[in-house]
Amino acid sequence: RERLKYALTYREVKMIVMQRLIKVDGKVRTDMFFPAGFMDVVQIEQTKENFRLMYDTKGKFVLHKIVKEEATYKLCGVKKITRGPKGTPYCITHDGRTLRYPDPDVKMNDTVRVDITTGKILDHVKFEAGNTVMIKGGNNMGRVGVIMHRERHP
């Protein structure tokens, strides 16, 4: 209601959500307090609009309008890579997804492009110097820049 101005009151928001018009990451959400997070895709069926939730330069969430082709995937940061039962490799992303059998090149802090409908990894981007990144934590949250070098603190 505050971001898109489609509803003026709490009651109107509830009516819109209960009509099953709002999708977050390809799933219909009827909870008006659903915690959508960084890089989530919000779709509104009737207006045929697609948005990606990102940070602005002040570190606040902003809805960035995207085209329909771009709404089929989302970017996820890899938090951890481990092995499960019977040695099955899997990775855990920043939004809590567990992706089985990732590419062996995918390491921690890399970014993977995940298909929203299937939940499979489409491709990945390494966390290395020269890549463009958006800061997602701390005082510089929301700033976009290029990685110059990486400091390791043991």
Accessible surface in RSA format (square Angstrom, percent):
REM  Atomic radii and reference values for relative SASA: ProtOr
REM  Chains: A
REM  Algorithm: Lee & Richards
REM  Probe-radius: 1.40
REM  Slices: 20
REM RES _ NUM      All-atoms   Total-Side   Main-Chain    Non-polar    All polar
REM                ABS   REL    ABS   REL    ABS   REL    ABS   REL    ABS   REL
RES ARG A   1   118.66  49.8  79.53  40.5  39.12  93.1  13.04  17.8 105.62  64.0
RES GLU A   2   117.33  67.4 106.11  80.3  11.22  26.7  63.62 123.0  53.72  43.9
RES ARG A   3   141.02  59.2 113.68  57.9  27.35  65.1  37.96  51.9 103.07  62.5
RES LEU A   4    55.12  30.7  37.68  27.0  17.43  43.8  40.25  28.3  14.86  40.0
RES LYS A   5   148.59  72.5 127.64  78.3  20.95  49.9  96.81  87.1  51.78  55.2
RES TYR A   6   106.53  49.7  78.30  44.6  28.23  73.4  68.93  51.8  37.60  46.4
RES ALA A   7     5.24   4.8   1.98   3.1   3.26   7.4   2.81   4.0   2.43   6.4
RES LEU A   8   147.99  82.4 125.81  90.0  22.18  55.7 127.77  89.7  20.22  54.4
RES THR A   9    68.50  48.7  64.75  65.6   3.75   8.9  64.86  87.1   3.63   5.5
RES TYR A  10   111.81  52.2 109.30  62.2   2.51   6.5  82.05  61.7  29.76  36.7
RES ARG A  11   172.07  72.2 170.54  86.9   1.53   3.6  59.95  81.9 112.12  68.0
RES GLU A  12    65.77  37.8  64.54  48.8   1.23   2.9  26.58  51.4  39.19  32.0
RES VAL A  13    23.92  15.7  23.12  20.9   0.80   1.9  23.92  20.8   0.00   0.0
RES LYS A  14    93.77  45.7  93.60  57.4   0.17   0.4  43.98  39.6  49.79  53.0
RES MET A  15    97.18  50.3  92.44  61.2   4.74  11.3  93.42  79.4   3.76   5.0
RES ILE A  16    45.55  25.9  45.55  33.9   0.00   0.0  45.55  32.8   0.00   0.0
RES VAL A  17    14.36   9.5  14.36  13.0   0.00   0.0  14.36  12.5   0.00   0.0
RES MET A  18   110.21  57.1  90.48  59.9  19.74  47.0  75.04  63.8  35.17  46.6
RES GLN A  19   107.73  60.2  83.96  61.4  23.76  56.6  39.43  83.9  68.29  51.8
RES ARG A  20   144.75  60.8 133.09  67.8  11.66  27.8  47.14  64.4  97.61  59.2
RES LEU A  21    28.68  16.0  28.68  20.5   0.00   0.0  28.68  20.1   0.00   0.0
RES ILE A  22    32.41  18.4  32.41  24.1   0.00   0.0  32.41  23.3   0.00   0.0
RES LYS A  23    56.93  27.8  56.93  34.9   0.00   0.0  12.11  10.9  44.82  47.7
RES VAL A  24    10.37   6.8  10.35   9.4   0.01   0.0  10.35   9.0   0.01   0.0
RES ASP A  25    22.72  15.9  16.87  16.8   5.85  13.8   8.01  18.9  14.71  14.7
RES GLY A  26    33.23  41.0   0.00   N/A  33.23  41.0  11.02  30.2  22.21  49.7
RES LYS A  27   130.45  63.6 126.93  77.9   3.52   8.4  76.26  68.6  54.19  57.7
RES VAL A  28    48.99  32.2  26.12  23.6  22.87  55.1  26.12  22.7  22.87  62.0
RES ARG A  29    67.33  28.3  64.59  32.9   2.74   6.5   8.70  11.9  58.63  35.5
RES THR A  30    47.69  33.9  42.51  43.1   5.18  12.3   9.49  12.8  38.20  57.7
RES ASP A  31    78.84  55.2  67.05  66.7  11.79  27.9  33.53  78.9  45.31  45.2
RES MET A  32    46.53  24.1  17.27  11.4  29.27  69.7  17.79  15.1  28.74  38.1
RES PHE A  33   141.76  70.9 120.30  74.5  21.46  55.8 126.69  76.8  15.07  43.1
RES PHE A  34    68.04  34.0  49.98  31.0  18.06  47.0  49.98  30.3  18.06  51.7
RES PRO A  35   111.14  81.0  86.06  78.5  25.08  91.2  96.44  79.6  14.70  91.3
RES ALA A  36    31.24  28.7  14.63  22.6  16.61  37.8  14.63  20.6  16.61  44.0
RES GLY A  37    24.04  29.7   0.00   N/A  24.04  29.7  23.33  64.0   0.71   1.6
RES PHE A  38    25.26  12.6  19.61  12.1   5.65  14.7  19.61  11.9   5.65  16.2
RES MET A  39    19.58  10.1  19.58  13.0   0.00   0.0  19.58  16.6   0.00   0.0
RES ASP A  40    11.90   8.3  11.90  11.8   0.00   0.0   0.00   0.0  11.90  11.9
RES VAL A  41     0.14   0.1   0.14   0.1   0.00   0.0   0.14   0.1   0.00   0.0
RES VAL A  42    16.43  10.8  16.43  14.9   0.00   0.0  16.43  14.3   0.00   0.0
RES GLN A  43    31.66  17.7  31.66  23.1   0.00   0.0   2.67   5.7  28.99  22.0
RES ILE A  44    11.85   6.7  10.45   7.8   1.40   3.4  10.47   7.5   1.39   3.8
RES GLU A  45    87.14  50.0  75.96  57.5  11.18  26.6  28.84  55.8  58.30  47.6
RES GLN A  46   132.63  74.2 103.72  75.8  28.91  68.8  36.39  77.5  96.24  73.0
RES THR A  47    66.54  47.3  41.11  41.7  25.43  60.6  49.01  65.8  17.53  26.5
RES LYS A  48   176.71  86.2 147.52  90.5  29.19  69.5 112.94 101.7  63.77  67.9
RES GLU A  49    30.63  17.6  27.31  20.7   3.33   7.9  13.53  26.2  17.11  14.0
RES ASN A  50    15.30  10.6  14.09  13.6   1.21   2.9   0.00   0.0  15.30  14.8
RES PHE A  51    10.42   5.2  10.42   6.5   0.00   0.0  10.42   6.3   0.00   0.0
RES ARG A  52     8.35   3.5   8.35   4.3   0.00   0.0   4.80   6.6   3.55   2.2
RES LEU A  53    17.53   9.8  17.53  12.5   0.00   0.0  17.53  12.3   0.00   0.0
RES MET A  54    40.02  20.7  40.02  26.5   0.00   0.0  32.26  27.4   7.76  10.3
RES TYR A  55    30.17  14.1  24.83  14.1   5.34  13.9   3.10   2.3  27.06  33.4
RES ASP A  56    48.59  34.0  42.25  42.1   6.34  15.0  23.71  55.8  24.88  24.8
RES THR A  57   107.88  76.7  91.32  92.6  16.55  39.5  68.00  91.3  39.87  60.3
RES LYS A  58   166.05  81.0 134.37  82.4  31.68  75.4  83.07  74.8  82.98  88.4
RES GLY A  59    13.80  17.0   0.00   N/A  13.80  17.0   3.05   8.4  10.75  24.1
RES LYS A  60   127.48  62.2 122.55  75.2   4.92  11.7  85.52  77.0  41.96  44.7
RES PHE A  61    67.14  33.6  62.30  38.6   4.84  12.6  62.30  37.8   4.84  13.8
RES VAL A  62    61.67  40.6  61.61  55.8   0.06   0.1  61.67  53.6   0.00   0.0
RES LEU A  63    36.57  20.4  16.37  11.7  20.20  50.8  16.37  11.5  20.20  54.4
RES HIS A  64    97.29  53.2  93.48  65.0   3.82   9.8  51.83  53.4  45.47  52.9
RES LYS A  65   125.35  61.2 108.23  66.4  17.12  40.8  67.69  60.9  57.66  61.4
RES ILE A  66    14.52   8.3   1.04   0.8  13.48  32.5   7.78   5.6   6.74  18.3
RES VAL A  67    93.99  61.8  87.43  79.1   6.57  15.8  93.41  81.2   0.58   1.6
RES LYS A  68   150.23  73.3 144.92  88.9   5.32  12.7  97.35  87.6  52.88  56.3
RES GLU A  69   129.11  74.1 119.96  90.8   9.15  21.8  69.67 134.8  59.44  48.5
RES GLU A  70    59.48  34.1  57.25  43.3   2.22   5.3  11.04  21.4  48.43  39.5
RES ALA A  71     3.91   3.6   0.48   0.7   3.43   7.8   0.59   0.8   3.32   8.8
RES THR A  72    73.65  52.4  69.51  70.5   4.14   9.9  60.02  80.6  13.63  20.6
RES TYR A  73    44.61  20.8  44.61  25.4   0.00   0.0  16.56  12.4  28.05  34.6
RES LYS A  74     0.45   0.2   0.45   0.3   0.00   0.0   0.05   0.0   0.40   0.4
RES LEU A  75    59.41  33.1  58.18  41.6   1.22   3.1  58.39  41.0   1.02   2.7
RES CYS A  76     0.22   0.2   0.00   0.0   0.22   0.5   0.22   0.6   0.00   0.0
RES GLY A  77    16.27  20.1   0.00   N/A  16.27  20.1  12.69  34.8   3.59   8.0
RES VAL A  78     3.90   2.6   0.00   0.0   3.90   9.4   0.12   0.1   3.78  10.3
RES LYS A  79   116.99  57.1 106.55  65.4  10.45  24.9  62.22  56.0  54.77  58.3
RES LYS A  80   103.81  50.6 103.07  63.2   0.74   1.8  50.76  45.7  53.04  56.5
RES ILE A  81    62.44  35.5  37.37  27.8  25.07  60.4  37.37  26.9  25.07  68.0
RES THR A  82    47.28  33.6  39.17  39.7   8.12  19.3  46.60  62.6   0.69   1.0
RES ARG A  83   167.63  70.4 141.12  71.9  26.51  63.1  52.30  71.5 115.32  69.9
RES GLY A  84    18.74  23.1   0.00   N/A  18.74  23.1   8.81  24.2   9.93  22.2
RES PRO A  85   117.86  85.9 103.19  94.1  14.66  53.3 114.88  94.8   2.98  18.5
RES LYS A  86   212.69 103.8 159.28  97.7  53.41 127.2 120.42 108.4  92.27  98.3
RES GLY A  87    37.03  45.7   0.00   N/A  37.03  45.7  23.08  63.3  13.94  31.2
RES THR A  88    17.78  12.6  15.12  15.3   2.67   6.4   7.08   9.5  10.70  16.2
RES PRO A  89    35.90  26.2  35.90  32.7   0.00   0.0  35.90  29.6   0.00   0.0
RES TYR A  90    54.04  25.2  53.86  30.6   0.18   0.5  20.16  15.2  33.88  41.8
RES CYS A  91     0.17   0.1   0.00   0.0   0.17   0.4   0.17   0.4   0.00   0.0
RES ILE A  92    49.09  27.9  49.09  36.6   0.00   0.0  49.09  35.3   0.00   0.0
RES THR A  93     2.16   1.5   0.00   0.0   2.16   5.2   0.00   0.0   2.16   3.3
RES HIS A  94    43.90  24.0  17.66  12.3  26.24  67.1  17.44  18.0  26.46  30.8
RES ASP A  95    55.44  38.8  18.65  18.6  36.80  87.0  26.11  61.5  29.33  29.3
RES GLY A  96    58.41  72.0   0.00   N/A  58.41  72.0  31.47  86.3  26.94  60.3
RES ARG A  97    57.34  24.1  50.86  25.9   6.48  15.4  26.97  36.9  30.37  18.4
RES THR A  98    80.91  57.5  55.03  55.8  25.87  61.7  33.43  44.9  47.48  71.8
RES LEU A  99    10.06   5.6   7.79   5.6   2.26   5.7  10.06   7.1   0.00   0.0
RES ARG A 100   153.01  64.2 131.35  67.0  21.66  51.6  49.72  68.0 103.29  62.6
RES TYR A 101   144.77  67.6 123.74  70.4  21.03  54.7  93.80  70.5  50.97  62.8
RES PRO A 102    14.16  10.3   3.70   3.4  10.46  38.0   4.19   3.5   9.97  61.9
RES ASP A 103    62.01  43.4  49.84  49.6  12.16  28.8  16.85  39.6  45.16  45.0
RES PRO A 104   113.78  82.9  95.82  87.3  17.96  65.3 107.35  88.6   6.43  40.0
RES ASP A 105    84.95  59.5  80.46  80.1   4.49  10.6  13.80  32.5  71.15  71.0
RES VAL A 106     2.87   1.9   0.00   0.0   2.87   6.9   0.00   0.0   2.87   7.8
RES LYS A 107   117.76  57.4 117.38  72.0   0.37   0.9  88.83  80.0  28.93  30.8
RES MET A 108   112.80  58.4 103.04  68.2   9.76  23.2  76.71  65.2  36.09  47.8
RES ASN A 109    61.98  42.7  48.27  46.7  13.71  33.0  10.02  24.1  51.97  50.2
RES ASP A 110     4.06   2.8   3.68   3.7   0.37   0.9   0.37   0.9   3.68   3.7
RES THR A 111    43.76  31.1  43.12  43.7   0.64   1.5  15.28  20.5  28.48  43.1
RES VAL A 112     0.00   0.0   0.00   0.0   0.00   0.0   0.00   0.0   0.00   0.0
RES ARG A 113    77.33  32.5  76.54  39.0   0.79   1.9  14.74  20.1  62.60  37.9
RES VAL A 114     0.07   0.0   0.07   0.1   0.00   0.0   0.07   0.1   0.00   0.0
RES ASP A 115    30.63  21.5  30.63  30.5   0.00   0.0   0.74   1.7  29.89  29.8
RES ILE A 116    18.69  10.6   5.45   4.1  13.25  31.9   5.46   3.9  13.24  35.9
RES THR A 117   119.34  84.9  81.71  82.8  37.63  89.7  77.60 104.2  41.74  63.1
RES THR A 118    87.45  62.2  59.78  60.6  27.67  65.9  64.53  86.7  22.92  34.6
RES GLY A 119    23.47  28.9   0.00   N/A  23.47  28.9  13.54  37.2   9.93  22.2
RES LYS A 120   140.32  68.5 137.89  84.6   2.43   5.8  93.53  84.2  46.79  49.8
RES ILE A 121    44.58  25.4  18.29  13.6  26.29  63.4  18.29  13.2  26.29  71.3
RES LEU A 122    83.53  46.5  51.70  37.0  31.82  80.0  54.16  38.0  29.37  79.0
RES ASP A 123    72.16  50.5  66.23  65.9   5.93  14.0  32.79  77.2  39.37  39.3
RES HIS A 124    50.99  27.9  30.49  21.2  20.50  52.4  18.25  18.8  32.75  38.1
RES VAL A 125    81.78  53.8  77.08  69.8   4.69  11.3  80.98  70.4   0.80   2.2
RES LYS A 126    69.53  33.9  63.36  38.9   6.17  14.7  55.01  49.5  14.52  15.5
RES PHE A 127    68.78  34.4  55.81  34.6  12.98  33.8  58.59  35.5  10.19  29.2
RES GLU A 128    94.74  54.4  88.47  66.9   6.27  14.9  31.26  60.5  63.48  51.8
RES ALA A 129    66.15  60.8  41.21  63.6  24.94  56.7  41.50  58.4  24.65  65.3
RES GLY A 130    55.02  67.9   0.00   N/A  55.02  67.9  29.22  80.2  25.80  57.8
RES ASN A 131    37.81  26.1  34.80  33.6   3.01   7.3   7.97  19.2  29.85  28.8
RES THR A 132    96.57  68.7  69.43  70.4  27.14  64.7  43.72  58.7  52.86  79.9
RES VAL A 133    44.89  29.5  37.51  34.0   7.39  17.8  44.89  39.0   0.00   0.0
RES MET A 134    44.67  23.1  24.52  16.2  20.15  48.0  24.52  20.8  20.15  26.7
RES ILE A 135    71.23  40.5  66.52  49.6   4.70  11.3  71.23  51.3   0.00   0.0
RES LYS A 136    86.56  42.2  68.84  42.2  17.72  42.2  60.39  54.4  26.17  27.9
RES GLY A 137    42.42  52.3   0.00   N/A  42.42  52.3  29.82  81.8  12.60  28.2
RES GLY A 138    63.77  78.6   0.00   N/A  63.77  78.6  40.20 110.3  23.57  52.8
RES ASN A 139   163.12 112.5 121.47 117.4  41.65 100.3  32.07  77.2 131.05 126.7
RES ASN A 140    71.37  49.2  69.49  67.2   1.88   4.5   5.12  12.3  66.25  64.0
RES MET A 141    51.05  26.4  48.63  32.2   2.42   5.8  38.84  33.0  12.21  16.2
RES GLY A 142     2.69   3.3   0.00   N/A   2.69   3.3   0.00   0.0   2.69   6.0
RES ARG A 143   143.40  60.2 141.78  72.3   1.62   3.9  33.84  46.2 109.56  66.4
RES VAL A 144    95.65  62.9  62.93  57.0  32.73  78.9  63.33  55.0  32.33  87.7
RES GLY A 145    31.91  39.4   0.00   N/A  31.91  39.4  30.99  85.0   0.92   2.1
RES VAL A 146    82.68  54.4  63.15  57.2  19.53  47.1  63.32  55.0  19.35  52.5
RES ILE A 147    20.11  11.4  12.47   9.3   7.65  18.4  18.86  13.6   1.25   3.4
RES MET A 148   152.48  79.0 129.32  85.6  23.16  55.2 116.44  99.0  36.04  47.8
RES HIS A 149   131.19  71.7 110.02  76.5  21.18  54.2  92.06  94.9  39.13  45.5
RES ARG A 150   102.40  43.0  72.69  37.1  29.70  70.7  33.56  45.9  68.84  41.7
RES GLU A 151   115.24  66.2  89.17  67.5  26.08  62.1  37.83  73.2  77.41  63.2
RES ARG A 152   182.31  76.5 154.78  78.9  27.54  65.6  67.52  92.3 114.79  69.6
RES HIS A 153   151.15  82.6 119.50  83.1  31.65  81.0  86.16  88.8  65.00  75.6
RES PRO A 154   179.37 130.7 103.79  94.6  75.57 274.7 144.72 119.5  34.64 215.3
END  Absolute sums over single chains surface
CHAIN  1 A    10724.6       8633.8       2090.8       6110.7       4613.8
END  Absolute sums over all chains
TOTAL         10724.6       8633.8       2090.8       6110.7       4613.8
